[in-house]
Structures are given as structure tokens and as C-alpha cells.
Amino acid sequence: MKKKLVILSGAGMSQESGIRTFRDMGGLWEEYDISEVATPEAWARNPELVMRFYNDRRKQLYECQPNAGHLGLVELEKDFDVQIVTQNVDDLHERAGSLNVLHLHGELKKARSSVDESLIYEIDGWELKFGQKCAKGSQLRPHIVWFGEAVPAMDDAIPLVESADILVVIGTSLNVYPAAGLVNYTKKGTPIFVVDPERPPMSVRNVIYIQEKAGKGLEILKEKLKSFV
Ligand code: APR
């Protein structure tokens, strides 16, 4: 029986693929005001700006490829039951070949009904347009969890972390809740690895910190995990 390796990934996971993080130097929230592009109020007030913000990010995503960090996680599936819980809305984990990916904050390449969040659609190409409607006739919106909205995927993410034999936190500043709170759900004594050039604040103990970017960090992590196989 393979041990369960749960990964909590954030924007740093995709940084080496050319996708901007949020709170680093040059991060997205340096250029855009969250309240202008990533809240339900923003969508109500200026849907064109919000739509353009996500269309631009989706267009850029088509030019990006998974990096060595994503691929390193796929290799770990040989020896572990790898479950990825990501805050990222890109599809790079899936494109790298990861089989079990749970998106906490939605998916950039999908759209959803504005009146029924269970109605979710793949977006054909990079552009979501006004006039594209759901089966109930409402305008499609980005399938993204905006600030202030519920994070339904937490109901599945918490049991995953609770059942983890090992937790690995990669490329997240642990600034945004409830996602950041997941690190507190591990069973007592569960080893926690952190891969990040800057150590994120964590109240939990027995953290093994790998001060590297994801690409290099995964090489080191794979070595360290050999003793857990
Ligand atoms: N490899 C690993 N980690 C990296 C790399 C890299 N190449 N580059 C940057 N990092 C780290 C940074 O040091 C930082 O700790 O990635 C983290 C990025 O933090 P944020 O930009 O805050 O991204 P994230 O934690 O994913 O944000 C969480 O906030 O804006 C919302 O919904 C959005 O999902 C996002 C959430």
C-alpha cells in the first residue's frame, strides 16, 4: 500500500512556467487591485474589466508549459499515492500528467453559470465572451472562486490532508484562508515539507524546509522522500 503524499501548491509552483505569482515582486496584485478584478462586486460593477483580466491570464496560459516541479510531482506517483490540492487555477499539474488534482480556487479554462454554480463549461479557446450563456440563459462567468466567495472544495480538501502520511507545501505564501488553514489538519506527527525560496509563516511544528524554487526543490524532495517509501 503506497503512502499518501498530499501536496498543497500555490502560485510559486507555476512561476518557473512563466505564470506570475500574486504577492511576490512583480506579482499580479502589484499591478491589479483585487477589488477591481477578483470579487463578485467587481463582476457586478465592471464585468468587462474582470472578463479581460481572466481572458488575458487564460491567453497567457496557452503559451506556458509545466515545469520540472510539476513533472517531479508526477514522478512521485511511482512510489506514493499523490493527491494534489492546488490554489492555482492553471491546468499545469494536469498537463504534466498528475492524476489527482483538486482545485480550491477554480479553473481558468472553465466558465460557469452566473445563476447556478453547478453549471460548469470548458471554454473553447482563450476567450470567454459576453453573450455566451449557460443552459439557464445567464451570462457565463469565469469559474474562479473570487475573494469573499465560498470555497466548496475545502469539504474534500480537509479529509485529504487529515489522511495524509506526508504533507508537502510548495510555492504558497499561506496568506489566503481557508486554503492556508489546511496545514493545520494533518494528523499529529505527520512530516511536513515546505518547498519555497522564501519560508512562509507556519505555526505547525516538524516542518522540513527546502529553500529552493519548485524545479530544484522537487529533486531534493524526491531524495528526502526515499526514506519514507
Ligand atoms: N518555486 C517555489 N515557490 C516560489 C517560486 C518558485 N519558483 N517563486 C515564488 N515562490 C513562492 C513565493 O516565495 C511565495 O511564498 O510562491 C509563493 C507565492 O505566494 P502568492 O503569490 O501569495 O501565491 P499563493 O500563495 O498561491 O496565493 C494564494 O491568493 O490571490 C489569491 O486566489 C489567489 O490562489 C491565490 C491565493
Boltz pocket constraint, residues with backbone or C-beta under 6 A from the ligand:
constraints:
  - pocket:
      binder: B
      contacts: [[A, 9], [A, 10], [A, 11], [A, 12], [A, 13], [A, 15], [A, 16], [A, 21], [A, 22], [A, 23], [A, 24], [A, 27], [A, 87], [A, 88], [A, 105], [A, 145], [A, 170], [A, 171], [A, 172], [A, 173], [A, 174], [A, 175], [A, 176], [A, 195], [A, 196], [A, 197], [A, 198], [A, 200], [A, 212], [A, 213], [A, 214], [A, 215]]
      max_distance: 6.0
